[in-house]
């Protein structure tokens, strides 16, 4: 019994030590934000009247940039709508797809936007297309 608990404890510690490695991204969000925004002649980190910061403001869109992950895609939609409200521009999200499994989150975002007829445009960026 003690041996089994010791093995379980060692496994749990090993897993805990590897969790930060799982969360790593190929690049920081700001890397993708800068590339995408510059290509469109936009300005990054534009301060809104309420102190929030729009990731990329172009002539046409107020865009929130986030990784297409389980906890980020849905946050990007409300943030984009918030920035659009302040700027009068089209709300947009740029979802960063770093691995094939991320596409399901892009699909979820598009489905939610379509279901509720939200005025949000979805853009996608992939590392292999910008490196």
Backbone torsions as a table, in degrees:
resi	resn	phi	psi	omega
1	UNK	NA	-45.7	179.9
2	UNK	-63.4	-38.1	-179.9
3	UNK	-64.8	-41.8	179.3
4	UNK	-64.1	-42.8	178.2
5	UNK	-64.7	-38.5	177.9
6	UNK	-63.2	-43.8	179.2
7	UNK	-64.5	-43.5	178.2
8	UNK	-62.5	-43.1	178.0
9	UNK	-60.6	-44.0	179.0
10	UNK	-63.8	-42.0	178.1
11	UNK	-63.1	-42.1	178.9
12	UNK	-63.9	-40.3	177.4
13	UNK	-64.9	-43.3	179.2
14	UNK	-61.3	-42.6	178.4
15	UNK	-64.4	-45.3	-179.5
16	UNK	-60.9	-37.8	-180.0
17	UNK	-70.5	-24.0	-179.6
18	UNK	-91.6	-11.6	-178.3
19	UNK	-57.1	-44.7	178.3
20	UNK	-58.7	-33.5	178.7
21	UNK	-65.7	-35.0	178.6
22	UNK	-66.5	-31.9	-175.2
23	UNK	-83.0	-6.1	-176.9
24	UNK	-66.1	146.9	174.8
25	UNK	-114.8	159.5	179.2
26	UNK	-64.4	-39.3	177.6
27	UNK	-141.9	163.1	174.6
28	UNK	-72.9	157.3	178.2
29	UNK	-55.2	-40.2	-177.7
30	UNK	-61.7	-27.8	177.5
31	UNK	-62.5	-50.8	-179.7
32	UNK	-67.8	-39.5	179.8
33	UNK	-58.3	-47.4	-177.9
34	UNK	-63.7	-44.1	-179.6
35	UNK	-63.3	-51.5	-176.2
36	UNK	-63.4	-44.9	-176.6
37	UNK	-67.9	-41.4	179.3
38	UNK	-64.0	-40.5	178.3
39	UNK	-59.6	-25.3	-177.6
40	UNK	-104.9	8.3	178.3
41	UNK	69.3	26.4	-177.4
42	UNK	-93.9	179.3	178.8
43	UNK	-119.4	134.3	-179.0
44	UNK	-92.6	154.6	174.7
45	UNK	53.0	50.4	179.5
46	UNK	-81.1	125.6	-177.2
47	UNK	-78.9	127.2	178.0
48	UNK	-84.8	165.4	-179.4
49	UNK	-55.9	-27.2	-179.1
50	UNK	-93.1	6.8	177.2
51	UNK	93.4	-9.8	176.1
52	UNK	-73.3	164.0	-176.8
53	UNK	-122.0	122.6	175.9
54	UNK	-79.4	128.8	-176.8
55	UNK	-61.7	-41.4	178.7
56	UNK	-149.8	123.5	178.0
57	UNK	-116.4	117.3	178.1
58	UNK	-110.4	-175.3	177.9
59	UNK	-60.9	-30.4	-173.5
60	UNK	-110.1	-31.1	-171.2
61	UNK	-128.9	153.1	169.2
62	UNK	-110.6	109.8	-168.0
63	UNK	-114.8	134.5	172.3
64	UNK	-102.0	132.3	-179.2
65	UNK	-109.0	129.3	178.3
66	UNK	-151.2	157.1	172.3
67	UNK	-69.8	140.0	177.0
68	UNK	-79.6	82.9	-179.2
69	UNK	-131.4	171.9	-175.0
70	UNK	-55.1	-33.7	-173.6
71	UNK	-106.3	0.7	-173.8
72	UNK	-114.1	-32.4	-172.0
73	UNK	-60.7	-40.3	-176.8
74	UNK	-74.4	-29.3	176.1
75	UNK	-65.4	-36.5	-177.1
76	UNK	-62.4	-33.4	-178.3
77	UNK	-64.4	-49.7	-178.8
78	UNK	-68.0	-35.7	177.8
79	UNK	-64.6	-43.3	179.1
80	UNK	-62.0	-42.2	177.7
81	UNK	-62.6	-38.3	178.3
82	UNK	-62.0	-46.6	180.0
83	UNK	-66.8	-36.3	178.1
84	UNK	-64.8	-38.1	177.9
85	UNK	-60.0	-41.1	-178.3
86	UNK	-75.6	-27.8	-172.8
87	UNK	-106.3	-19.3	-175.4
88	UNK	77.1	9.7	-179.8
89	UNK	-97.5	170.0	177.4
90	UNK	-66.5	130.7	175.2
91	UNK	-73.0	138.3	179.6
92	UNK	-145.9	150.1	172.7
93	UNK	-124.7	143.1	173.5
94	UNK	-115.0	111.4	-179.4
95	UNK	-99.2	130.6	-178.3
96	UNK	-92.0	117.5	-179.6
97	UNK	-105.7	105.8	-178.8
98	UNK	-98.8	-18.2	179.3
99	UNK	-146.4	157.2	-176.0
100	UNK	-53.6	-35.3	-179.7
101	UNK	-65.1	-15.7	179.8
102	UNK	-72.6	-21.3	-177.1
103	UNK	-62.0	-27.2	179.3
104	UNK	-64.3	-29.4	179.3
105	UNK	-76.2	-33.7	173.7
106	UNK	-62.9	-44.9	178.6
107	UNK	-61.3	-40.2	178.7
108	UNK	-64.1	-42.5	179.2
109	UNK	-62.0	-46.8	179.6
110	UNK	-62.5	-39.8	179.8
111	UNK	-64.6	-43.3	179.5
112	UNK	-64.2	-44.7	179.2
113	UNK	-61.1	-43.9	179.9
114	UNK	-67.3	-45.2	-177.6
115	UNK	-57.7	-42.6	-177.5
116	UNK	-97.6	6.2	179.6
117	UNK	53.7	43.7	-179.2
118	UNK	-77.2	140.0	-179.4
119	UNK	-82.7	65.7	-177.3
120	UNK	-129.4	129.7	176.5
121	UNK	-95.0	139.9	-179.5
122	UNK	-109.2	126.1	172.9
123	UNK	-116.4	154.0	179.4
124	UNK	-131.0	141.6	174.9
125	UNK	-130.5	139.3	179.9
126	UNK	-123.2	138.4	-177.3
127	UNK	-53.3	-43.9	-175.7
128	UNK	-66.3	-14.1	179.3
129	UNK	-97.2	-4.1	178.9
130	UNK	-121.1	-18.3	-178.8
131	UNK	-76.2	NA	NA
